[in-house]
Amino acid sequence: MKLYSIIYSLLFTSAVNICMAQPAKKDTTIRLITLDPGHFHAALVQKSMYSDIDPVVHVYAPKGLDVQQHLQRIDAYNKRADKPTNWNEEVYLGDDFFDKMLADKKGNVVVMAGNNRRKTEYIKRSIAAGFNVLGDKPMAIDPQNFERLESAFTLAARKKLVLYDIMTERYEITNALQREFAMISAVYGKQKVGTPQHPGVEMESVHYYYKYVSGNVLTRPDWFFDSKQQGEALQDVGVHLVDLTQWECFPDRVINYKKDIKFNSAKRWTSDVSLSRFNIITGSNGFPAFLKSSVVHDTILKVNANGSVNYKLVGVNVKLTARWEYKAIAGGDSQYSILHGTKANLEIKQGAEEKYSPVLYIEPVNNNDVAYEQQLLNKLKIVQTKYPGINLKKEGKRWEVIIPDKYKDGHEAHFARVTDRFLEYLKKGDMPKWEVPDMIAKYYTTTTALALATKK
């Protein structure tokens, strides 16, 4: 019996040692931290639930209206009748919110959508502390912060962390289809180089101060009208235009900003916002002190709200314009886009003829080419494989791309799709090789355009 006891003891000890030697199972749960949510995009990330994300979200912010409105939006999503969410917000409020977040380490992904004055600094310091970052555009609003952002990407690669920006416009169906048709040489031909006067690619977006978000009129913070805190138009919403140009015209290509981007010109101009409209948009009672230097006649605020850049991307002349206006005639934010190919132009319009909803047109360069029409209809099958139900309707010299309503899910739904892509990259521990250099090229384009326009 003594021998059996010894053998049993040895076997038990070995089993314990083996179990202790097994590596601990890696915790793959994503825990969100929302940092200083001054922009409504922070809430839209949480308009949906995600199986891989813990419903407890830690919020760090200074006291004030920005965070109050953010929490109200999350609460509204939790209480809505149709597919309510079940987020649990744990909130820390204080002037030391950022240092407190770094010290607490209560999550592994920081969501940033708010005041952009210190956003790039927050991004870099969060990466240095070991956090992944899902950042709303813009992640840099001037050349100095571009340098900081570039170093943040280098640091993220070294620490094997994911730094990614929220590019919702890739999921707008007309943009996606414009890209698909541009990749079919029998339909689009080759990308025209164009000239600075007649570019190969032209895009313009118009955003509106007065708009609805999740069914309610949006109240914007007063700092939104300060370009030193929000960024100017081309450096803010214009980021989408630069991203779409790279993504559609040079899909999956690694862009080297030092070699592939050359500037022709850039300019900026102001929009006038009356005191009454400012009060409506912000819920304020007068202009704050930090905006007084931009006020004329005591009632008109001159906002650096418009910008345009004319540049060469991989040899192709591109012109991009971003503008802000008070309120849309109908619909919401609008965009115009045209890609000039040797066989066809791919044009997105959103005017009265389109009932202020985006419509994609294919206009052949040679309208009398019967063979082209047959090629177009044959190649349509390639697009239909990826997007079942897509069709074409001939209108005079052009074709309208007919898009079923199931693909028109709206801007707010695109935040969940970007987040899903971010989660995919987190699981893989990597991104496609073109994503990071193209993000760097994107912010180089916008911030250098600002420097050029300001110098002029």
VENZIFEN-V188955 format. One record per pair of residues at least 24 apart in sequence whose ideal C-beta (glycine too) atoms are under 8 Angstrom apart, sorted by the first residue. I is the first residue (numbers start at 1). GAP is how many residues later the second one is. Records with the same first field share a line. If there is no record, write none. Layout:
# VENZIFEN-V188955
I->GAP, GAP
This chain:
# VENZIFEN-V188955
28->24, 399
29->24, 25
30->24, 78, 79, 393, 396
31->25, 26, 27, 75, 76, 77, 78
32->25, 26, 75, 77, 78, 79
33->24, 25, 26, 27, 68, 73, 74, 76, 77, 78, 98
34->24, 25, 26, 27, 36, 55, 76, 77
35->25, 26, 62, 63, 66, 75, 76, 77, 79, 87, 91
36->24, 25, 26, 30, 31, 61, 62, 76, 78, 79, 86
37->24, 29, 30, 33, 74, 76, 77
38->28, 32, 75, 76, 77, 183, 185
39->74, 75, 97
40->29, 30, 33, 73, 173, 178
41->72, 95, 125, 374
42->28, 69, 70, 71, 72, 94
43->27, 30, 31, 34, 171
44->169, 170, 368, 371
45->66, 68, 89, 121, 370, 371, 374
46->28, 31, 39, 41
47->30, 38, 167, 365, 366, 368, 369
48->37, 367, 368, 371
49->36, 37, 38
50->366, 369, 370, 373
52->371, 375
53->370
55->31, 32, 33
56->32, 34
57->30, 31, 32, 33, 50
58->32, 33, 34, 43, 46, 48, 49
59->30, 31, 32, 33
60->31, 32, 37, 38, 40, 41
61->30, 31, 32, 36
62->31, 32, 33, 35
63->30, 31
65->154, 156, 218
66->48, 49, 155
67->24, 26
69->150
73->140, 141
76->138
77->137
98->24, 27
102->24, 27
105->24, 25
107->24
108->24
109->24, 25, 317
110->24
111->24, 25
112->24
113->53
115->106, 108, 114, 115
116->25, 113, 114, 115, 120
117->24, 111, 112
119->26
120->25, 28, 29, 32
121->24, 27
123->25, 26, 29, 40
124->24, 25, 27, 28, 31
127->25, 28, 29, 32, 34, 36
128->27
130->29, 31
131->30
132->29, 30, 31, 294
133->28, 29, 30, 31
134->30, 31, 32, 285, 288
135->28, 29, 30, 31
136->29, 30
137->28, 29, 30, 99, 100, 102, 103
138->93, 97, 98, 101, 305, 308
139->26, 300, 304
140->95, 303, 306, 307
141->89, 90, 91, 94, 95, 306, 309
142->89, 93, 305, 308, 309
143->304, 305, 307, 308
145->302
146->297, 298, 301, 302
149->291, 294
150->290
153->283, 286, 287
157->279
160->269
162->260, 263, 264, 269
163->273
164->257, 258, 261, 267, 271, 275
165->74, 274
166->249, 252
167->72, 73, 76, 80, 251
168->72, 243, 246, 247, 249, 250
169->71, 74, 75, 166, 245
170->73, 74, 77, 248
171->242, 243, 246, 247
172->186, 239, 242
173->214, 230, 234, 235
174->174, 184, 185, 186, 227, 229
175->69, 73, 162, 173
176->211
177->183, 206, 210, 213, 224, 226
178->70, 159, 161, 168, 170, 182
179->68, 69, 72
180->202, 203, 206, 207
181->163, 165, 179, 181, 202, 220
182->66, 67, 157, 159, 164
183->68
184->195, 198, 199
185->158
186->157, 189, 190, 192, 193
187->156, 157, 175, 188, 189, 192
188->151, 153, 154, 155, 156, 158
189->152, 153, 154, 155, 176
190->151, 152
191->58, 125, 148, 149, 150, 151
192->124, 148, 149, 150
193->122, 123, 124
194->122, 123, 146
195->122
196->68, 69, 114, 121, 123
198->119
199->111, 117, 118, 119, 120, 141
200->116, 117, 118, 139, 140
201->44, 48, 112, 115, 116, 117, 118, 137, 138, 139
202->116, 117, 118, 134, 135, 136
203->38, 41, 42, 116, 117, 118, 132, 133, 134, 135
204->37, 116, 117, 118, 119, 131, 132, 133
205->32, 33, 35, 36, 116, 117, 118, 128, 129, 130, 131
206->117, 118, 119, 127, 128, 129
207->26, 30, 115, 116, 117, 118, 126
208->116, 117, 118, 119, 120, 124, 125
209->64, 68, 72, 115, 116, 117, 118
210->67, 70, 71, 116, 117
211->116, 117, 121, 122
212->120
213->199
214->198
219->62, 63, 64
220->61, 62
221->61
222->56, 60, 62, 65, 66, 69
223->67
224->58
225->48, 53, 57, 66, 76, 78
226->64, 65
227->76, 77, 78
232->36, 72, 73, 74, 75, 218
233->35, 71, 72, 73, 74, 89, 90, 91
234->32, 34, 73, 74, 75, 86, 87, 88, 212, 215, 216, 219
235->72, 211, 212, 214, 215
236->86
237->85, 87, 96
238->69, 71, 82, 83, 84, 208
239->203, 204, 207
241->79, 80, 81
242->78, 200, 203, 204
243->195, 199
244->93
245->68, 73, 75
246->67, 192, 195, 196
247->191
248->91
249->64, 67, 90
250->63, 64
252->180, 182
253->61, 181, 185
254->179, 180, 183, 184
255->58, 59, 179, 182, 183, 186
256->181, 185
257->180, 183, 184, 187, 188
260->53, 54, 181
261->50, 51, 52, 180, 183, 184, 187
262->49, 50
263->46, 47, 48, 49, 185, 186, 189
264->46, 47, 48, 53
265->44, 45, 187, 191
266->41, 42, 43, 44, 45, 183, 184, 186, 187, 190
267->40, 41, 186, 189
268->36, 38, 39, 40, 182, 185, 186
269->37, 38
270->32, 33, 34, 35, 36
271->31, 32, 34, 35, 52, 53, 54
272->28, 29, 30, 31
273->27, 28, 30, 53
274->25, 26, 27
275->24, 25, 26
277->49
307->142, 143, 146
309->136, 137, 140, 143, 144
311->134, 138
313->132
328->28
329->27
330->25, 26
331->24, 25, 26
332->79
333->78
334->24
341->24
343->29
344->28
357->51
359->41, 42
360->40, 41, 43
361->34, 37, 38, 39, 40
362->30, 36, 37, 39
363->34, 35, 36
364->33, 34
367->30
